[in-house]
């Protein structure tokens, strides 16, 4: 944006309206100064408008907040609000940014608070609607955001899990712990992510990176092909039907994406150039290629590239346990990655017949977890799905990681990994296979391979766990190429990150996030209580948007509920007057409430669209297979719904709940 500012001969003021992390203004100011744009001012002027009522909220706001580095710039933005009668708050830029974050956090806290009260009401026989009305008359509390519901739409990975990150032109494979420790607040860092509706992998900026101390059970999610990752029980995973399933709910019927192919925006044109510092003489048969004494770089052949990586590529640590893929390799084209693997394999790898043949397996053993992780990712960049096995050899004090390439097609594609003199024997053995069967450990898709979950193990843990948010894909690629979902919803991120990066554990906000996630699970529990097993049932979700009068579905509860229902084996049909179920695979969207409800076993009201108040529910009940209704917003009258023939349940209204 800064580079695109027009050249003018008068002062220009940039007013930031968005919700941004504290420190954004300072960062922009430094960039403006560095480019000599001293005629450009910066003002933080956060908006407090809600979707669906934005014009009204702008014209009659609760307050106007202006934070400026230069008082004259602040005066200019204040003049733009002339004629709007509202309290004015003038502050420094950091405080203005913090006001917006704190306001969002306070609203989320109120929502989670009333949802907790609703849960207690259900347990004690109280009615949360009456409770909210009673406390809302207290002028110290007020009535806003005291409506119980399904939540507003936190989870973490262990620090040893890895990510491929890019800072400027440098790409490296690092653990989440190292990423957190080595990243300054507001730093520009991109991470390898995956799009289920796109070409696959791509680098995207990390919006939030934080950590918290966790005491409890971590889950070790294990898949076919040996991929595994440790996370908190509530960490979501993308599964093959496009939904997201919490780690604790994963079963052997679930398949997880495995990233394939490199993002080619990082591939540089031209051959690899060897740095003079290497100063190697590379013997290639009768020829010798060396670096020139007075030339910084020398273009070399693929053969020289292979030899270079074989000789110098792993000089990254003091012991074999510390070997890793060189950072420079991640930005190289496929032929250079293959050359590296060839040099590595011909030095420390092997090939062998499976049970005497004709099947062949290529195997590489290493004591370095980081090298094994990098090799799996490199093979994935080349379209190969390798397996990995972890174990101890006799008298060893450390684990050994065996990376294996199997399957005739994959072995043929990787013949460069075999010594040239042995390649005819490998080709001959594979050629004797009477039939090539499809692999059992993975399935290939359009933009990923998919590996099946084998089991989920619990283990006690005490220490730091790490969270990421990467819009718009909301995924990132972790250890071994496994794709995992992001960790928490956007509106709670920035303040949590600010606190964590400052060394402060924000206990209240962490609790708010936890309560919100639990609230959505309670709806699934209600349906299970009323219907029994959800497998084979048809569930209608009324409302996709996170609130009425908008088509915004970001972090909408309906998407979480749909994913959980699909994971339980239910068929899900949705309706919304304006929002669409884009990216919600396996879900049917229809154009009317009548079409959604017809033949359903249960209805869940997720968004309180005003159209739902005028529906003839008695007529619709007659079209359902089973008349179960869960009012996720406490919108409808319980007595009227029961009179219409429904078994009606709501949030925090014990008198209205239970089978009728």
C-alpha positions as CSV (number, residue, x, y, z in Angstrom):
1,X,0.0,0.0,0.0
2,X,2.8,2.4,0.9
3,X,4.6,1.9,-2.4
4,X,1.4,2.8,-4.3
5,X,0.7,6.1,-2.6
6,X,0.4,8.9,-5.2
7,X,3.0,11.7,-5.4
8,X,1.3,14.9,-4.2
9,X,2.5,18.3,-3.1
10,X,0.3,18.5,0.0
11,X,-0.1,16.5,3.2
12,X,-1.9,13.2,3.1
13,X,-3.4,11.4,6.1
14,X,-3.9,7.6,6.1
15,X,-6.7,6.7,8.5
16,X,-6.7,3.0,9.7
17,X,-10.2,1.8,10.2
18,X,-9.5,-1.9,10.6
19,X,-8.9,-4.0,13.7
20,X,-5.1,-4.3,13.8
21,X,-2.5,-5.5,16.4
22,X,-1.1,-2.9,18.7
23,X,2.0,-1.6,17.1
24,X,0.7,-1.6,13.5
25,X,0.7,2.2,13.4
26,X,4.3,2.4,14.6
27,X,5.3,-0.1,12.0
28,X,3.6,1.9,9.2
29,X,5.1,5.1,10.4
30,X,8.6,3.7,10.3
31,X,8.0,2.4,6.7
32,X,6.7,5.8,5.6
33,X,9.8,7.5,7.1
34,X,12.1,5.0,5.5
35,X,10.7,5.8,2.1
36,X,11.0,9.6,2.7
37,X,7.2,10.0,2.7
38,X,7.3,12.7,5.4
39,X,4.2,14.4,3.9
40,X,2.1,11.3,4.8
41,X,0.5,11.2,8.2
42,X,-1.1,8.2,10.0
43,X,-4.1,8.1,12.2
44,X,-5.8,5.2,14.0
45,X,-9.5,5.7,13.7
46,X,-11.1,2.2,14.5
47,X,-14.7,1.6,13.5
48,X,-17.2,0.2,15.9
49,X,-19.8,-0.8,13.3
50,X,-21.6,-4.1,13.3
51,X,-22.5,-6.0,10.1
52,X,-26.1,-5.4,9.2
53,X,-26.3,-2.1,11.0
54,X,-23.1,-0.4,9.8
55,X,-24.7,2.9,8.5
56,X,-26.7,3.4,11.6
57,X,-23.7,2.6,13.8
58,X,-21.5,5.1,11.8
59,X,-24.1,7.9,12.0
60,X,-24.9,7.4,15.7
61,X,-21.8,5.8,17.2
62,X,-21.2,5.2,20.9
63,X,-17.9,7.0,20.6
64,X,-15.3,8.2,18.1
65,X,-11.7,7.2,18.7
66,X,-8.8,9.0,17.1
67,X,-5.2,8.2,17.8
68,X,-2.5,10.2,16.0
69,X,1.3,10.7,15.9
70,X,0.7,14.4,14.9
71,X,-2.1,16.4,16.5
72,X,-2.8,18.2,13.3
73,X,-3.5,14.9,11.6
74,X,-5.8,13.9,14.4
75,X,-7.6,17.3,14.0
76,X,-8.1,16.6,10.2
77,X,-9.7,13.2,10.9
78,X,-11.8,14.7,13.7
79,X,-13.1,17.3,11.2
80,X,-14.4,14.5,9.0
81,X,-16.8,13.5,11.8
82,X,-18.3,17.0,12.1
83,X,-22.0,16.9,12.7
84,X,-21.9,13.5,14.3
85,X,-23.0,13.8,18.0
86,X,-20.9,11.3,19.9
87,X,-18.2,11.3,22.7
88,X,-14.7,11.9,21.3
89,X,-11.7,10.0,22.6
90,X,-8.3,11.4,21.5
91,X,-5.4,9.1,22.3
92,X,-2.0,8.0,21.1
93,X,-2.0,5.5,18.3
94,X,-1.2,2.4,20.4
95,X,-4.0,3.2,22.8
96,X,-6.5,3.7,20.0
97,X,-5.5,0.3,18.6
98,X,-5.9,-1.2,22.0
99,X,-9.3,0.3,22.5
100,X,-10.7,-1.7,19.6
101,X,-9.1,-5.0,20.7
102,X,-10.3,-4.5,24.3
103,X,-13.8,-3.8,23.1
104,X,-14.0,-7.0,21.0
105,X,-12.6,-9.0,23.9
106,X,-15.1,-7.5,26.3
107,X,-18.1,-8.4,24.0
108,X,-16.8,-11.9,23.6
109,X,-16.5,-12.2,27.4
110,X,-20.1,-11.2,27.9
111,X,-21.2,-13.8,25.4
112,X,-19.3,-16.6,27.0
113,X,-20.4,-15.4,30.5
114,X,-24.1,-15.6,29.6
115,X,-23.6,-19.0,27.9
116,X,-22.0,-20.3,31.2
117,X,-25.0,-18.9,33.1
118,X,-27.3,-20.7,30.6
119,X,-25.5,-24.0,31.3
120,X,-26.0,-23.6,35.0
121,X,-29.7,-22.7,34.4
122,X,-30.2,-26.0,32.6
123,X,-28.7,-27.9,35.5
124,X,-30.7,-26.0,38.2
125,X,-34.1,-25.6,36.4
126,X,-33.8,-21.8,35.9
127,X,-34.6,-19.9,32.7
128,X,-31.7,-18.0,31.2
129,X,-34.0,-15.6,29.4
130,X,-35.5,-14.4,32.6
131,X,-32.1,-14.3,34.3
132,X,-30.6,-12.1,31.5
133,X,-33.6,-9.8,31.7
134,X,-33.2,-9.4,35.4
135,X,-29.5,-8.7,35.4
136,X,-29.8,-6.5,32.3
137,X,-31.8,-3.9,34.1
138,X,-28.7,-3.3,36.3
139,X,-27.2,-0.1,34.9
140,X,-23.7,-1.3,35.8
141,X,-24.3,-4.4,33.5
142,X,-26.8,-3.4,30.8
143,X,-28.7,-5.7,28.4
144,X,-26.3,-5.9,25.4
145,X,-24.8,-9.3,24.6
146,X,-26.6,-11.1,27.3
147,X,-28.4,-13.5,25.0
148,X,-27.4,-17.2,25.4
149,X,-26.7,-19.2,22.3
150,X,-24.4,-21.6,20.4
151,X,-21.3,-19.4,20.8
152,X,-19.5,-17.0,18.6
153,X,-17.6,-19.2,16.3
154,X,-8.4,-22.2,20.8
155,X,-6.5,-25.1,20.4
156,X,-2.8,-25.8,20.1
157,X,0.1,-28.0,18.9
158,X,3.2,-29.2,20.8
159,X,6.3,-27.1,20.3
160,X,8.3,-29.9,18.5
161,X,5.9,-29.8,15.5
162,X,7.4,-28.1,12.5
163,X,6.4,-25.6,9.9
164,X,8.0,-24.3,6.7
165,X,8.3,-20.5,7.1
166,X,9.5,-17.7,4.9
167,X,11.1,-14.4,6.0
168,X,11.9,-12.3,3.0
169,X,13.9,-14.4,0.6
170,X,14.9,-17.0,3.2
171,X,12.8,-20.2,3.7
172,X,13.5,-22.6,6.6
173,X,12.0,-25.6,8.3
174,X,11.6,-24.8,12.0
175,X,9.8,-26.1,15.1
176,X,6.8,-24.1,16.4
177,X,8.8,-23.4,19.6
178,X,11.8,-22.0,17.6
179,X,9.4,-20.0,15.4
180,X,7.8,-18.4,18.4
181,X,11.1,-17.7,20.2
182,X,12.7,-16.3,17.0
183,X,9.8,-14.1,15.9
184,X,9.4,-10.5,17.0
185,X,5.9,-9.1,17.5
186,X,4.5,-7.8,14.2
187,X,7.3,-9.4,12.2
188,X,6.5,-10.3,8.6
189,X,6.6,-14.1,8.5
190,X,4.8,-16.3,6.0
191,X,4.1,-20.0,6.5
192,X,3.3,-22.8,4.1
193,X,-0.4,-23.4,4.0
194,X,-2.9,-25.4,2.0
195,X,-6.1,-24.6,0.1
196,X,-8.6,-27.3,-0.2
197,X,-10.4,-25.3,-3.0
198,X,-7.2,-24.3,-4.8
199,X,-4.0,-25.6,-6.3
200,X,-2.7,-26.9,-2.9
201,X,0.2,-25.3,-1.1
202,X,1.0,-21.6,-0.9
203,X,2.8,-19.2,1.4
204,X,0.6,-16.9,3.5
205,X,1.4,-14.4,6.2
206,X,0.9,-15.5,9.8
207,X,-1.6,-13.2,11.4
208,X,-1.2,-14.4,14.9
209,X,1.4,-16.6,16.7
210,X,1.1,-17.2,20.4
211,X,1.7,-19.8,23.1
212,X,0.3,-20.7,26.5
213,X,1.1,-23.1,29.3
214,X,-0.9,-26.3,29.2
215,X,-1.4,-28.9,31.9
216,X,-3.3,-32.0,30.8
217,X,-3.5,-34.7,28.2
218,X,-2.1,-34.1,24.7
219,X,-3.3,-36.3,21.9
220,X,-0.8,-38.0,19.5
221,X,-2.7,-38.3,16.2
222,X,-1.1,-41.2,14.2
223,X,-1.8,-41.9,10.5
224,X,-0.9,-44.5,7.9
225,X,2.4,-43.8,6.3
226,X,3.8,-43.0,9.8
227,X,2.8,-39.3,10.0
228,X,2.0,-38.2,13.5
229,X,1.4,-34.9,15.3
230,X,0.8,-33.9,19.0
231,X,-1.9,-31.4,19.9
232,X,-4.5,-30.5,22.5
233,X,-7.8,-32.5,22.4
234,X,-9.8,-29.6,20.9
235,X,-7.4,-29.0,18.0
236,X,-9.3,-29.1,14.6
237,X,-8.2,-31.1,11.6
238,X,-9.4,-30.9,8.0
239,X,-10.8,-34.2,6.9
240,X,-11.7,-35.6,3.5
241,X,-15.3,-34.5,3.3
242,X,-14.1,-30.9,3.8
243,X,-15.3,-30.6,7.4
244,X,-13.2,-30.0,10.4
245,X,-13.0,-32.5,13.2
246,X,-11.5,-32.1,16.7
247,X,-8.6,-34.3,17.5
248,X,-10.5,-36.0,20.3
249,X,-13.2,-36.9,17.8
250,X,-11.0,-38.4,15.0
251,X,-11.7,-42.0,14.2
252,X,-10.1,-44.6,11.8
253,X,-12.8,-43.5,9.3
254,X,-11.2,-40.1,8.9
255,X,-8.6,-39.1,6.3
256,X,-6.2,-36.1,6.7
257,X,-4.6,-34.2,3.8
258,X,-0.9,-34.5,3.1
259,X,0.6,-31.6,1.2
260,X,1.9,-32.4,-2.2
261,X,3.8,-30.2,-4.6
262,X,5.9,-27.1,-3.9
263,X,4.5,-23.5,-4.2
264,X,6.2,-22.4,-7.3
265,X,6.3,-18.7,-6.3
266,X,9.4,-19.6,-4.4
267,X,11.2,-21.3,-7.2
268,X,14.1,-19.2,-8.7
269,X,14.9,-19.5,-12.4
270,X,18.3,-20.8,-13.4
271,X,20.8,-23.3,-12.1
272,X,22.0,-23.5,-8.6
273,X,25.1,-21.4,-7.9
274,X,27.6,-22.6,-5.5
275,X,29.0,-20.1,-3.0
276,X,32.7,-19.4,-3.1
277,X,32.9,-20.2,0.6
278,X,32.2,-23.9,-0.2
279,X,35.5,-24.1,-2.3
280,X,34.9,-27.7,-3.3
281,X,36.5,-29.7,-6.0
282,X,33.7,-32.0,-7.2
283,X,34.9,-35.1,-8.9
284,X,32.5,-36.3,-11.6
285,X,34.0,-39.3,-13.4
286,X,36.8,-37.9,-15.6
287,X,35.7,-34.3,-15.1
288,X,36.4,-32.0,-12.2
289,X,34.3,-28.9,-11.4
290,X,35.6,-26.4,-8.9
291,X,34.6,-22.9,-7.7
292,X,36.6,-20.1,-9.2
293,X,38.9,-18.2,-6.9
294,X,38.0,-14.8,-8.0
295,X,34.3,-15.4,-8.9
296,X,31.6,-15.3,-6.2
297,X,29.3,-17.8,-8.0
298,X,29.7,-20.4,-10.7
299,X,26.8,-22.0,-12.6
300,X,27.1,-25.8,-12.5
301,X,25.4,-28.8,-13.9
302,X,22.9,-31.1,-12.2
303,X,25.6,-33.7,-11.7
304,X,27.7,-31.1,-9.9
305,X,24.7,-30.1,-7.9
306,X,24.2,-33.7,-6.7
307,X,27.8,-34.0,-5.7
308,X,27.7,-30.6,-3.9
309,X,24.7,-31.5,-1.8
310,X,26.2,-34.9,-1.1
311,X,29.5,-33.5,0.1
312,X,28.4,-30.3,1.8
313,X,24.6,-30.2,2.1
314,X,24.3,-31.7,5.5
315,X,27.0,-29.8,7.3
316,X,24.4,-28.2,9.5
317,X,25.1,-29.6,13.0
318,X,27.8,-31.1,15.1
319,X,26.4,-34.7,15.1
320,X,24.3,-36.9,12.9
321,X,21.3,-36.2,15.2
322,X,21.5,-32.5,14.1
323,X,21.5,-33.0,10.4
324,X,18.9,-31.1,8.4
325,X,17.9,-30.1,5.0
326,X,19.8,-26.9,4.0
327,X,17.6,-23.8,4.0
328,X,18.7,-22.8,0.6
329,X,17.2,-25.9,-0.9
330,X,13.5,-25.0,-0.2
331,X,13.7,-22.2,-2.8
332,X,15.2,-24.4,-5.5
333,X,13.5,-26.0,-8.5
334,X,12.4,-29.7,-8.5
335,X,15.5,-31.0,-10.3
336,X,17.8,-29.6,-7.6
337,X,15.7,-31.1,-4.8
338,X,16.0,-34.4,-6.6
339,X,19.7,-33.9,-6.9
340,X,20.0,-33.4,-3.2
341,X,17.9,-36.5,-2.4
342,X,20.0,-38.5,-4.9
343,X,23.3,-37.5,-3.2
344,X,21.8,-38.1,0.2
345,X,20.4,-41.5,-0.7
346,X,23.4,-42.8,-2.5
347,X,25.5,-41.8,0.6
348,X,23.2,-43.1,3.4
349,X,20.3,-44.9,1.8
350,X,19.7,-48.3,0.3
351,X,17.3,-50.3,-1.9
352,X,16.1,-53.8,-1.3
353,X,13.6,-56.4,-2.6
354,X,10.5,-56.9,-0.5
355,X,10.3,-60.6,0.5
356,X,12.6,-61.5,-2.4
357,X,10.9,-59.4,-5.0
358,X,9.6,-58.4,-7.3
359,X,8.5,-55.3,-5.2
360,X,11.3,-52.9,-4.4
361,X,11.6,-50.4,-1.5
362,X,14.0,-47.4,-1.3
363,X,15.0,-46.7,2.4
364,X,16.9,-44.0,4.2
365,X,17.8,-44.2,7.8
366,X,18.8,-41.2,10.0
367,X,19.1,-40.4,13.7
368,X,17.9,-36.8,12.9
369,X,14.2,-36.2,13.3
370,X,14.6,-32.9,11.5
371,X,16.3,-34.5,8.5
372,X,13.6,-37.2,8.3
373,X,10.9,-34.5,8.4
374,X,12.6,-32.4,5.7
375,X,13.1,-35.5,3.4
376,X,9.4,-36.4,3.7
377,X,8.5,-32.8,2.7
378,X,11.0,-32.7,-0.2
379,X,9.6,-36.0,-1.5
380,X,6.1,-34.5,-1.2
381,X,7.3,-31.5,-3.2
382,X,8.2,-34.0,-5.9
383,X,4.8,-35.8,-5.7
384,X,6.0,-38.8,-3.7
385,X,4.3,-40.1,-0.6
386,X,6.9,-41.8,1.6
387,X,6.3,-43.7,4.8
388,X,8.3,-43.2,8.0
389,X,8.9,-45.6,10.8
390,X,10.5,-44.8,14.2
391,X,12.5,-47.3,16.3
392,X,15.7,-48.1,18.1
393,X,18.5,-50.3,16.7
394,X,20.6,-52.5,18.9
395,X,22.8,-50.6,21.4
396,X,21.5,-47.2,20.2
397,X,20.5,-44.5,22.7
398,X,18.5,-42.5,20.2
399,X,15.6,-43.1,17.8
400,X,16.2,-43.9,14.2
401,X,13.9,-42.7,11.5
402,X,13.5,-44.9,8.4
403,X,12.0,-43.0,5.4
404,X,10.7,-45.5,2.8
405,X,9.5,-45.1,-0.8
406,X,7.4,-48.0,-2.0
407,X,5.1,-48.7,-4.9
408,X,6.3,-49.5,-8.4
409,X,5.3,-46.1,-9.8
410,X,7.0,-44.1,-7.0
411,X,10.2,-46.2,-7.1
412,X,10.4,-45.7,-10.9
413,X,10.0,-42.0,-10.5
414,X,12.8,-41.9,-7.9
415,X,15.4,-44.1,-9.8
416,X,17.9,-41.2,-9.4
417,X,18.1,-42.2,-5.8
418,X,19.7,-45.5,-6.7
419,X,23.3,-45.9,-7.8
420,X,23.4,-46.0,-11.6
421,X,24.9,-49.5,-11.6
422,X,22.0,-50.9,-9.6
423,X,19.2,-49.3,-11.6
424,X,18.8,-52.1,-14.2
425,X,18.3,-54.6,-11.4
426,X,15.6,-52.4,-9.8
427,X,13.8,-51.8,-13.2
428,X,14.0,-55.6,-14.0
429,X,12.5,-56.5,-10.6
430,X,9.6,-54.1,-10.9
431,X,9.0,-55.2,-14.5
432,X,8.2,-58.7,-13.2
433,X,5.2,-57.5,-11.2
434,X,2.1,-59.2,-12.7
435,X,-0.2,-56.6,-11.3
436,X,0.2,-53.2,-9.7
437,X,-2.2,-52.7,-6.8
438,X,-3.3,-49.3,-5.5
439,X,-1.5,-48.2,-2.3
440,X,-3.3,-49.0,0.9
441,X,-1.8,-46.2,3.1
442,X,-2.9,-43.2,1.1
443,X,-5.2,-41.9,-1.6
444,X,-4.3,-39.2,-4.2
445,X,-6.5,-36.2,-4.6
446,X,-6.5,-33.2,-6.9
447,X,-4.2,-31.1,-4.7
448,X,-3.1,-33.4,-1.9
449,X,-2.6,-37.0,-0.9
450,X,-4.9,-38.3,1.9
451,X,-3.7,-40.5,4.8
452,X,-6.0,-42.4,7.1
453,X,-6.0,-41.9,10.9
454,X,-4.7,-45.1,12.6
455,X,-5.2,-44.1,16.2
456,X,-5.3,-41.2,18.7
457,X,-3.3,-41.7,21.9
458,X,-3.5,-39.7,25.1
459,X,-0.4,-38.8,27.1
460,X,0.1,-36.4,30.1
461,X,1.8,-33.1,29.3
462,X,2.9,-30.0,31.1
463,X,4.5,-27.2,29.1
464,X,4.0,-24.7,26.4
465,X,1.7,-25.3,23.4
466,X,1.5,-23.1,20.3
467,X,-1.2,-21.5,18.3
468,X,-1.3,-20.0,14.8
469,X,-3.8,-18.2,12.6
470,X,-3.3,-17.9,8.8
471,X,-6.1,-16.3,6.9
472,X,-7.7,-16.9,4.5
473,X,-6.9,-20.6,4.2
474,X,-7.0,-21.2,8.0
475,X,-4.6,-24.1,7.7
476,X,-0.9,-24.7,7.8
477,X,1.4,-27.6,6.8
478,X,3.0,-29.2,9.8
479,X,5.4,-32.2,10.5
480,X,5.9,-34.6,7.7
481,X,3.6,-32.6,5.4
482,X,0.4,-33.2,7.4
483,X,-2.2,-30.4,7.0
484,X,-3.8,-29.1,10.2
485,X,-6.5,-26.4,10.7
486,X,-5.8,-23.1,12.5
487,X,-6.1,-22.8,16.2
488,X,-8.6,-20.1,17.2
489,X,-11.1,-17.6,15.8
490,X,-9.9,-14.3,14.5
491,X,-11.7,-11.8,16.8
492,X,-10.0,-13.2,19.9
493,X,-6.5,-13.4,18.4
494,X,-4.8,-10.1,18.4
495,X,-5.2,-9.3,22.1
496,X,-4.3,-12.8,23.1
497,X,-1.2,-12.5,20.9
498,X,-0.2,-9.2,22.4
499,X,-0.5,-10.5,25.9
500,X,1.4,-13.7,25.1
501,X,4.2,-11.9,23.3
502,X,4.5,-9.6,26.3
503,X,5.0,-12.6,28.6
504,X,1.5,-12.3,30.1
505,X,-1.0,-15.2,30.3
506,X,-4.5,-13.8,29.6
507,X,-6.5,-16.2,31.8
508,X,-9.9,-14.5,31.3
509,X,-9.6,-14.5,27.5
510,X,-8.4,-18.1,27.3
511,X,-11.4,-19.1,29.4
512,X,-13.7,-17.1,27.1
513,X,-12.4,-19.0,24.1
514,X,-12.7,-22.4,25.9
515,X,-16.3,-21.7,26.9
516,X,-17.2,-20.7,23.4
517,X,-15.9,-23.9,21.9
518,X,-17.7,-26.0,24.6
519,X,-21.0,-24.3,23.9
520,X,-21.1,-25.5,20.3
521,X,-20.4,-29.1,21.4
522,X,-23.4,-28.9,23.7
523,X,-25.7,-28.6,20.7
524,X,-24.4,-31.9,19.4
525,X,-24.9,-33.4,22.8
526,X,-28.5,-32.2,22.8
527,X,-29.2,-33.8,19.4
528,X,-27.6,-37.1,20.5
529,X,-29.7,-37.1,23.7
530,X,-32.9,-36.6,21.7
531,X,-32.2,-38.7,18.6
532,X,-29.7,-41.3,19.8
533,X,-27.0,-42.1,17.3
534,X,-26.8,-39.4,14.6
535,X,-25.5,-41.7,11.9
536,X,-28.0,-41.7,9.0
537,X,-30.1,-38.9,10.4
538,X,-30.9,-35.8,8.4
539,X,-30.3,-32.5,10.3
540,X,-31.4,-29.1,9.0
541,X,-29.3,-26.1,10.0
542,X,-31.2,-22.8,9.7
543,X,-28.8,-20.0,9.2
544,X,-25.2,-20.0,8.0
545,X,-24.1,-16.3,8.7
546,X,-22.7,-15.6,12.1
547,X,-25.5,-13.1,12.7
548,X,-28.6,-11.9,10.8
549,X,-28.6,-9.2,8.1
550,X,-25.1,-10.2,6.8
551,X,-23.7,-12.8,4.5
552,X,-20.5,-13.1,6.6
553,X,-19.7,-16.7,7.6
554,X,-16.3,-16.2,9.1
555,X,-16.0,-18.4,12.2
556,X,-19.8,-18.9,12.0
557,X,-21.1,-21.6,14.5
558,X,-23.0,-23.2,11.6
559,X,-19.8,-24.3,10.0
560,X,-18.5,-25.9,13.2
561,X,-21.8,-27.6,13.8
562,X,-22.0,-28.9,10.2
563,X,-18.5,-30.4,10.4
564,X,-19.2,-32.1,13.7
565,X,-22.5,-33.5,12.4
566,X,-20.9,-34.8,9.2
567,X,-18.2,-36.5,11.4
568,X,-21.0,-38.2,13.3
569,X,-22.4,-39.6,10.1
570,X,-25.4,-37.3,9.7
571,X,-26.7,-35.8,6.5
572,X,-26.7,-32.0,6.8
573,X,-28.9,-29.6,4.9
574,X,-28.7,-25.9,5.3
575,X,-30.7,-22.7,4.6
576,X,-29.8,-19.1,4.7
577,X,-31.5,-16.2,2.9
578,X,-28.2,-14.6,1.8
579,X,-25.1,-16.5,3.0
580,X,-23.6,-19.5,1.1
581,X,-22.0,-22.7,2.3
582,X,-18.8,-22.1,0.2
583,X,-16.0,-24.4,1.4
584,X,-18.4,-26.5,3.4
585,X,-18.1,-29.8,1.5
586,X,-20.6,-32.6,1.9
587,X,-23.5,-30.2,2.9
588,X,-26.6,-29.6,0.9
589,X,-27.9,-26.0,0.7
590,X,-31.5,-25.4,-0.3
591,X,-33.4,-22.2,-1.1
592,X,-36.3,-22.3,1.4
593,X,-36.9,-23.2,5.0
594,X,-39.6,-25.7,3.8
595,X,-37.1,-27.6,1.7
596,X,-34.6,-27.7,4.5
597,X,-37.0,-29.1,7.1
598,X,-38.8,-31.6,4.8
599,X,-37.8,-35.1,5.8
600,X,-35.4,-34.0,8.5
601,X,-35.1,-35.7,11.9
602,X,-34.1,-32.5,13.6
603,X,-33.9,-28.7,13.1
604,X,-31.2,-26.5,14.6
605,X,-31.9,-22.7,14.6
606,X,-28.4,-21.3,14.3
607,X,-28.9,-17.7,13.1
608,X,-31.9,-15.6,14.3
609,X,-33.1,-14.5,10.9
610,X,-36.4,-12.5,11.3
611,X,-38.0,-14.7,8.6
612,X,-38.0,-17.6,11.0
613,X,-40.5,-15.8,13.3
614,X,-43.2,-15.9,10.6
615,X,-42.9,-19.6,9.6
616,X,-45.9,-21.9,10.0
617,X,-44.0,-24.4,12.2
618,X,-47.1,-26.7,12.7
619,X,-47.3,-27.2,9.0
620,X,-43.6,-27.9,8.7
621,X,-43.6,-30.4,11.6
622,X,-46.0,-32.6,9.6
623,X,-43.4,-32.9,6.8
624,X,-40.5,-34.1,9.1
625,X,-39.4,-37.6,9.8
626,X,-38.9,-36.8,13.5
627,X,-40.0,-33.5,15.0
628,X,-37.0,-32.4,17.1
629,X,-36.1,-28.7,17.3
630,X,-33.1,-27.2,19.0
631,X,-33.4,-23.4,19.3
632,X,-29.7,-22.3,19.3
633,X,-30.7,-18.7,19.8
634,X,-33.7,-18.9,22.1
635,X,-35.6,-17.1,19.4
636,X,-39.0,-18.9,19.4
637,X,-41.7,-19.4,22.0
638,X,-41.3,-22.8,23.7
639,X,-45.0,-23.3,24.3
640,X,-45.9,-22.4,20.8
641,X,-43.3,-24.8,19.4
642,X,-44.5,-27.7,21.6
643,X,-48.0,-27.0,20.5
644,X,-46.8,-27.2,16.9
645,X,-45.8,-30.8,17.6
646,X,-42.1,-30.4,18.3
647,X,-39.8,-31.9,20.9
648,X,-38.3,-28.5,21.7
649,X,-34.9,-27.8,23.3
650,X,-33.2,-24.5,23.8
651,X,-30.1,-23.0,25.5
652,X,-30.4,-22.5,29.2
653,X,-34.2,-22.8,29.5
654,X,-34.7,-25.9,31.7
655,X,-38.5,-25.4,31.8
656,X,-38.6,-25.4,28.0
657,X,-36.1,-28.3,27.5
658,X,-36.4,-32.0,27.4
659,X,-38.5,-34.4,25.4
660,X,-42.1,-33.4,25.2
